[in-house]
Amino acid sequence: MGATLDTWGATILYGLLGWLAGLAALLGLGALLSELTLRAATAAPTSADTNTTGADRWLRRIYGVVLWACCAFTLLSSWVMLKSFFFRPKESEPGDKLDLAEHPKLRGVLEEVAGRIGTRPVDSVYMTPATEVGVLERGGLLRQLTGRTERCLVLGAGVLDGFPIGAFKAILAHEYGHFHNEDTAGGGFALAVRRSVLTNPAWLCERGLHKVFLRISQGASRLQEVLADRWAAFAYGAEAFTEGLKHVIDRSIRFDVYTRVVLSEVIEQRRALANLYRYRVRGQTPAEAEIERAIDEAIHAEPSPYDSHPSPKDRLAWVNALPKRVIERSPDDTLEVWELFADRAKIEEQMTKKIREAVAMSHGVVIPAGEPT
């Protein structure tokens, strides 16, 4: 995981340096040739026969080559920028794909929430080890325009512990709100520009254009989040959405702390790790007061102009200010989300394997799997 990011970062850096080197070379040659041309122009020929001969003739030929190179460089840079808008590299899997046929209860919830929002449900669910909850559409621009993208839900195993199904539905309603508003498809061009600004060396030299565009586009992103919050509140109630959002923030912080403690312990004491999510820490853990403080700070943190989401405190205040609605509840809404999965232990062990692989790749430390739970 870390090596992949390092390789991608190095590729961008070398591309930027190469682009700058080419630009500098052309500018240098242009300046030199301009100086030579000025000298040649001010030097009067000795006769009419020498007007376009000798050094002047070679200077014109060299100038022609440099001008063609400059045009090619400009066109190539423009093509790379244009291509980055519409063409993506081959997409990797956003996680481990679940077979929804093996989890009919989960599929039923996904279809229920989609029905309340008035959009089609996700096609695939991808599990990750951490605490993500988000949606995306996979497919190029042509598939977006024809409505043939793969709708995906990315779900972190670390967020599911203690997550009530009713609150989970409200968070899903928020994500389906993005589909209904076409945030993941209709805004594809703006997202493509933003992606190009972040990864294209030519754009990075445009007088801070990337910062300006990011600031503008992140404002649009925050608006999308607010509108998706409203879908969640109207579909399942502000109370359920509040519970869901607070749970996601709480689990994100707790899981991060817990994972660091567990990995530190198993590496230092050379223990096996079959199931991260059920591992019992033997050593000292951070005080509960410290964790609670971190959670409170996350909820009340002020956003920067470049944040893609409004602050959680503002989001909660806004949804609770919406008109109240009578929401139909299900008897299962108080159950834990894991009840929707056919084999919790299997998924947790699979995600733990991903973490062991990431540690081995990033740090060269091999953690034995041990006996499954």
N, C-alpha and C positions, 0 to 999 in steps of 0.2 A: 504493500500500500504506500509506504513512505518512499520506496525506491521509484515507484511509478510517478509520484508527484515530483520527485527530484529530477527524473529524466525529462518530464514535461516542462519543468521550469528551465532546465538547461537548454532544451530545444528552443524555447521562446527567447532566451537570452542570446544564444548563438544566432538565431534568426535576426534579432534586433541589431546585434553587432555587425552581422554581414550586410544588412540593409544600410546601416549607417556608414559602413566602410565603402560600399558602392556609391552612396550619395556623396560622401566626402571626396572620393576619387574623381567623380564626374565634375563636382564643383571646382576641385583643384585644377583639373585639366581645362575646364572652361575659363577659369581665371588666367591660367598661363597662356592659353591660346588667344584670349582677348588682349593680353599685353603684347604678344607677338604680332597680332593683327594690327594693333594700333601703331606699333613700330613700323611694320611694313607699309601701312597706309601713309605714314608721314615721310617715308623715304621715297623721294621722287625717282622714277625709273630713268635710266640713262638714255633710253630711246623707246620708241613706240613698240619695237619688237620684244622688249623685255617686260612689257606691262603685265603679262600673265605667265611668265616663265620663271625658272629658277626656284628660289626658296618660296616665292609667293604661291607657285603652283602646288608645291608639296604642302604648304600650310593650308591651302584650301581643301586638299584631299584629307588631311588629318582632321581638319575641322568638320568635314562631312561625316567622317567615321564617328567622331565624338557626338555629333548631333544625332546621328542614327542611334547610337548607344543610349543617349539621353532619352530619346523618344521610346525606345524599347524598355528602358528602366521604368519610365513613367507609366507606360501601358501595362507592364507587368505588375507594378505596385497597385494600379487601379483594378486589375483583374483579380489579384489576390484579395483585395478588400471586398470586391463585389462577390467573389466566390464564397468568402467567409459569411456573407449574409444568408446564402441559400443552401450551402452544402455543409454537411456536418461530417466529422470523421465517424467511422463505424462505431455505433453505440455499444457499450458493454452492458451487461446485465446489471441493473441497479441493486440486485440482491439475489437471494436464492428463491426461485419461483415456487410457489405453493401449487399443489394440485387441488383446486377448489372442490373437485368431486369428492375428495377425502374429508372435506370440512363443510358439510352442508349447512350447519348452523351459521357459520361465518358468511357463507354465500347468501343465506337468507337475509342476514342483517344488511349486507351490502346492497341487495336488491330493494329492501325496505326503504333504506335511506335515499337511494336514488329515486324511488317512486315519490317520496315526499318532496324532494327538490325539483322533480320534473326533468330528469336527465337520465341517460342510460348508465348502468353501473359499470364499474371497472371491469376490464377483461382479464387482468392478471393482478395477483398480489405477490409482492416480493418482500421477503423477510431479511432484515439486517440485524446485527448483534446489538446495536445501541438503542437510541430512543427516538428515532425518526418517526414522524407521521406526516406523509405528504403524498401528493399526486403528481403525475406527469403524463405526457403523451409522447409515445415513441413513434418515430416516423418522420420522413423528410417533408419538405414544403408541399410537394405534390399530394402526399397522403393527407396532409392537413387540409388542403383545399378541397379534397374529395371526401373528407370525413371518414377516412379509413385508418386512422391512427390506432395504436394500441393504448388503451387507457390503463394506467398502472397505479396501484396503491403501494407505496413503500411503507412498511411497518416494522418498527424496531421492537425486538423481543424484550428489550429492557424497559419499555414503557408500559407493558401490559400488566405487570404485577400490581394488584390492587386497583385496577382500572375498572370502574363500574360500567356495565354495558350501556346504561342510559347516557352517561357522560361521553362514552366512546361514540355513540351514535351522533351526538351533537358535534363532536370534532369531525366525524366523517361528513356530516352535513356541511360543515365549513369547507371541507375539501371538495365535495361535490358542487358546492356553490361556485368554486373556480371553474369547474367544467361547464356549469350552466351559463356563467358569464363569459365563457370562452377565453378565460385568462391564459389557459395553457395552449390554446391554438390560435385564436383570433389575434392575439398579441404577439404572434410568432415573429413578425418582421422587427418589431421593437426589441424583442429578446435577442434576435439574431444580430442586430446592430450592437447591442450591449455585449454579447459574446465576442463579436469582432473587435470591439474597442478593448476588451480585456486581453485578447490573445494575438492580435495582429500588430506586428512591430511598426508598420507604417502609421497606424492610428496613434500609437503612443507618442509620436513626435508632433502631433497637431496642436501645439500650444495649450495643453491641458484639456483637449477636447474630451478625453475619456472621463475626467472628473466632472465636467459640466454635464455630459450626457448621463453619467451614472446618477448624478444628483437629481436630474429631471426624471429619469426612468424609475429611480427608487421611490420618488414621490408617487408616481403612477402605481407602483407595486403596493405602496401602503394603502392607497385607495382601494385596490383590489382586495386587500385583506379585510378592510372595513366592510365592504359589500358582502364578502363571503361570511363574515361574522353575523351579519344580519340574516342571511339564509339560515344559519345554524340556530339563531335565537328564535326565528319565526317557526322553524320546523320542530324544534325540540325544547324551546324555552331558554331564557337567559340563564336560569339557574343551572340547567344541565350543561350549557356551554361554559359557564363560569367554573363549575366543578371540573369539567374536562380540561380547560386551559390551565387551571392551577395544577391539576394532576400532571400534565405533560411537563410543566416547568419543574415541579417538585421531583418527578422521577428523573428528569435529565440531570439535575444537580446531584441527587443521591446516587444515581447509577454511576456517574463519573467518579465520585468520591469512592464508592464501593469498589469499582473496577480497579482503580489505582492501588487501593489497599490489598485487594486479593492478588493482583499480579505481582506486586512487590513481595508479598508473603510467599507465594508459591515459587518464585524465582530464587529468593534468598534462601529458603529452606528446602529447595529442590523437591517440591511436592508435585503430585499429579493434579491435573485439572480436567475432569471429565465434564463437569457442568458448572460453569461460572455462576449461574443464577441461583444455585442451591448450595454453593460453597459456604461453609461456616468459618468465619475468620477467627483464628486463634489469638492473634495479637491485639494490640491497641487500635481502636478506631477513633476518628475525629469526634469531638463532643457534639451532641445533638444541638446544642445552642449555636454552635458555629454553622452547622448545616442550615438550621432555621434562619439564621441571619443572611446566609447566602441566597436562600430562596426568596426572602423578603426583598433583598436588594435587586434580585433579578426581576421581580414583579414591578418594582417601583423605579427601575432604571430609566433615565431619560435617553431617548433615542438620538443618534447623530443624524445629520442630513443624509447620510449614505446608508442608513438602515432600511432594509426592505419591509420591515413590519413596524407599526406604531408600538408604543410601549404597552406592555400587558395591562398596566393600571388604566390606561386610557381606553383600551379595547373593552375591558370589563365594565368601565363606567358607561361607555356608549351603548353596549348591548343591554345593560340594565335600565337604561333610560328609554328603551323602545316600549311601545304599547304592549301590555301584557296580553297573552293569549292562553286559552284553555288547551292544554296539550294532552293528548291521549297517551297514557303510560302503559308499558308492558310489564307483566309480573316478573319477567326476567331482567328488568333494567337494573336491579340491585346486585345481580350476580357479577362475578369477575369476567373480564373479556376472555381469559384463558378457557372458560367454559365453552367457547365457540369453536375451539380447536380439538381435533380428534386425539392428538398425541402431543401433549405439552413437552414431556421429557425429550422426545425425539427432536423437536425443534430446538429446544434449549441446548442440547448436546451438539447439534449441527452448527448453531451459532457460536458455541464455545470453540468448536474446531476452527471456525473462521478467525476468531481472536487469536488462537494459538498460532495459526499460519501468519497472521499479521505481525505478531511479536517476533516470530522467526525471521520474517522478511526484513523488518525494520531494524531489529537489534541483534539478529543472529543468535537468539536464545531459543532453544528448543524446550518446550514445556511438554512433558509426557501426558498422554490422555488419561491413563489410569482406567479404572473400572467404571462403566456407566452406571447412573443411578437407577 
